[in-house]
Amino acid sequence: MKSQMEGHGARGDSFFRGVALVAGLAVLAILGLIAWSTTKEAWPAFTESGISFVTSDVWDPPAGEFGALAFIYGTLLSSFIALLFAVPVSLGIALFTNEAAPRRLRKPVTYVIDLLAAVPSVVYGLWGVLVLAPNIQPVYQSIADATDGIPVLGAIFGGVASGKSFMTAGLILAIMIVPIVTSLSREVIATVPSSQREAAYGMGATRWEMIRYSVLPWSRGGITGSVMLGLGRAMGETIAVALVIGSTAQITSHVFLPGDAMAAVIANQFGEAGALHKSALIGLGVVLFVITILVNVAARSIVTRLDRRTQGA
Amino acid sequence: MAMPHSVQTLKERTNLTLTKRGTVVAVAVFTALALFTAACSSNKDDVQTGSSTGGTSASSGYDYESLSGTLDGSGATFPKAFYESAIESFSEVAPGVTVNYGGGGSGKGKTDLATQVVIWAGTDSTVKDEDVATFKGGAFLYFPTVAAPITVSYNLKGVTELQLSPDTLAKIFQAEITTWNDPAIAADNPDAALPSTPIVVVHRSDGSGTTSNFTKYLKAAAPTAWKLDAGDTVNWPTTSQAGNGNTGVAQAITAADGAIGYVDLSDATASKLTFASIKNKDGNFVAPTLDGATAALANAEVKDNLTYSALNTAGAEAYPITAGTYILVYAKQTDATKAAALKGWINYVLTEGQALAPDTYFAPLPTSLQEKAIAQLSKITT
């Protein structure tokens, strides 16, 4: 009886290994095929534009000029703004639900945050373009007027403020990535052993000191990982950004001016694009793909380094 | 025996999280759905008033009743309102035929027809020479159906009438004229009191046949002033704003004092926008109306394949920014029943359907072009 069960288990193990192997390799194969076929489709645009595809900011389809720099800039800037707002809020929520919230509040707060993740992005986009953009424009303008002429601040906030802008896209993205950053950070913070917390309390630490010296160092790697996942989501977000970023190809330090982002350009222009234009749009996809991979690799190396340091401490 | 037990609990746990997830998704999807249906239905009410009144007479003698089959189509969103109302009344005279029109843009329509995903496509633009080879089904035919004016709509407090010449229009959309009291605008409007409000140019954020027609017009009517060329997407000045679709542009115009943009007549009317009169080739300032569009069509030069450009045509009454739209089908059909149904559908659009056009803010074809299009139906063979 016993040996029979072991035999069954061994067969199950090898079956499981087979399934897992196929699944793992399939992901690699799919990724490889996507990279290969998109690069192939984008090749005419790459050869036509050469290096200026990523160094020029002139995107002029009728003239056959395709420079994606302004869109790369827009993607990075709007995602950066999103992180700036989303990370503190997400960490705050994660710490609140894990450490500070009364027990009966934890569940509802968690539930509402998860609900945010289930809202389709087009709904955020529509809300952004119909409600947020027109109503926040006066706020932008007052900030712009207040900072105009001040060095640095004036260059970031000054000038004419538009409702559809890098900032609005960043704000919408922030709302969209809060759930993922929050729920992953929450999971990580929950894994902090209670011995760590009790040790801190035992030393006479206040709650904040306990969080500062035992929870945060322990979960630093995991939190960084969750932030990077959020960043990946922000960079790839399409429809919501397409609706609120303003669809203007420009590189400017002014965050209240309209810009454009790679995924948004693809969504906006793909439907009506001619042959070379379409190839250039697929090229944008390839560039986005490469940038996402770079960000993920960077994130991974940061996480490993932080983890090693934490374990060493 | 411990193993199956732990498996069981694991399964239970996953089930639990799954149901939780399911509720969350369901709630969100429901909210989104409710939002969308609300948006859609209100739109339809605005545009399609009285569409059911026209075209009920089945007097043409064409035998629609015997036709059968499903005709899937996709393509231009510009004539979608017209095709939808035509489909609705066609289903009454030809109960055996189901016509679908998916929209998605002229580009999608052409690609779908090229790859034979659909049997008919709607398009505002002709197929580019480089793309002809991609059409798997061989030679294709253009059937002009309706036309409509593209309005230059604006939002400027205190100014209810505005006249613009092509050069002024070109300079406004290139941000060379930046305030409403610019001498060039004042020269076109000697009687108007123009404020010093900054001009906010609104263009389409998505690639669009409307952008293509508008820029083609500027290229033709203001050849020296217009420098951005023509296309589905052009390199607009960075000071301009963008809106998604005709409704997005209309919304952006409504939102900003001093805004100006190009919007098709049905959406501009639905959004209660104010239109500028445009100076036509004969030197008259003409407001965007269906009569102006038909007048522009009457003087358009029609090529042998029935494509034409109604932009900047001669005629005292012609509205110069008038865009046509076509149904695109293969000349050689594979299925005889479907081919007959397809011919019936296009014939209906070209005859009884024309009466429905004004209800959805489209101009019917002038008789000469209509006759040519009907005659071309015989070229659809199996």
Interface residues (C-beta under 8 A of the other chain):
Chain A: G9 V58 W59 D60 P61 P62 A63 Y111 D114 L115 A117 A118 V119 P120 V122 V123 L126 V129 L130 P134 S162 G163 K164 A242 L243 G246 S247 T248 A249 Q250 T252 L257 P258 A267 N268 Q269 F270 G271 E272 A273 G274 A275 H277
Chain B: M3 R21 V24 V25 V27 A28 V29 T31 A32 L35 G104 G105 S106 G107 K108 K128 E130 D131 S205 D206 G207 S208 G209 S212 T215 L228 D229 A230 G231 D232 T233 V234 N235 W236 T238 S240 Q241 A242 N244 G248 Q251 A255
